[in-house]
Amino acid sequence: MISEPEILDVREPPGKATGKVAELWKPVEGTNKIMCTACARYCKIGEGQVGLCGIRGVHQGKLWLYVYGRIITGHVDPIEKKPVSHYRPGSKIFSIATTGCNWLCRYCQNSDISQRRKVEGIEVEPQDVVRMTLEQGCQGLAYTYNQPTIFIEFARDIGMMARKAGLINIFVSKYINIPNADPIFQTLLDTRDTKKIHIEITDLIVPQVGDDLNAARKLSKWVYDNLGPDTPIHFLRFHPDYKMMEFPWTPVETLEKHCAVAKEEGLKYVYIGNVSGHPLEHTYCPGCGAVAIKRYGFDITGWYLDKDNKCKKCGYQLAIFGRLERTAKENRYYSVLYHR
Ligand code: SF4
């Protein structure tokens, strides 16, 4: 298990207030500090300091979200890359991120974005992001590459405009094996109980430190008991990156064992990610075991469902929302932003 630092990481603020006054914060009684409530770290931040994520800081007695109106990346991705396999397959998704993150994972696969503590990127208002999404012919947006909770006020404003424009929103949020992951599980339960939101679970399997099959069994059982057997789960292959260059790629056999455990616990849709060409990229019909959706990497190469998403072989109703999107055959992987 990788331990996270307990202390607030105080960095240099941008020097002037950029962005917008944040909404999720409250004064800490008896001090001149402010508690940020955007994530479960609850940083207590003094004047001129920033929180662990590096993008929320106190300026003249108020908490500012320095990256409001600024994105560091904008990329069209296949929805399957999020990874989301059971919601409007074949969609194009405009994927954005700000700098910063409330996690310091040594294995981060997007460290250039998430561990950057400078407030950088191009200036965009929420309506600009929605306009770019529509211009690219995307069905929706994803808040991804870093932990989007840290820029939640910005994401919310974009998301509400996007919704009005008929777009879908994908929030790629992070669970990690920290001593107390209760807030994350509680969020999933609240989401289940109060929102109509499609949920898929992803587990990056890091060799030697994050490949415990008992943990996979515990997670799978929790998903089965609380989110139901139709919830897709993806076990992703780690590749050496950032501060874990000495670690090997996850052996494919390890990923297969994780999938076997999840299936034993009753989950019906279990996937391997980041291993192009592996048979566990496909969706199999839980009724008869036939391939229902064939994939290669992020591409859909075969669709064997009828108009109601029932298996063509046995008639089983698969838990897939939406039909195969017409964009499935388009180029769904390119950068949109050009930095100035
Ligand atoms: S969002 Fe950032 S500043 Fe706020 S509690 Fe989390 S890490 Fe701290």
Boltz pocket constraint, residues with backbone or C-beta under 6 A from the ligand:
constraints:
  - pocket:
      binder: B
      contacts: [[A, 36], [A, 37], [A, 38], [A, 39], [A, 40], [A, 41], [A, 42], [A, 43], [A, 50], [A, 51], [A, 52], [A, 53], [A, 54], [A, 55], [A, 56], [A, 101], [A, 102], [A, 149], [A, 150]]
      max_distance: 6.0
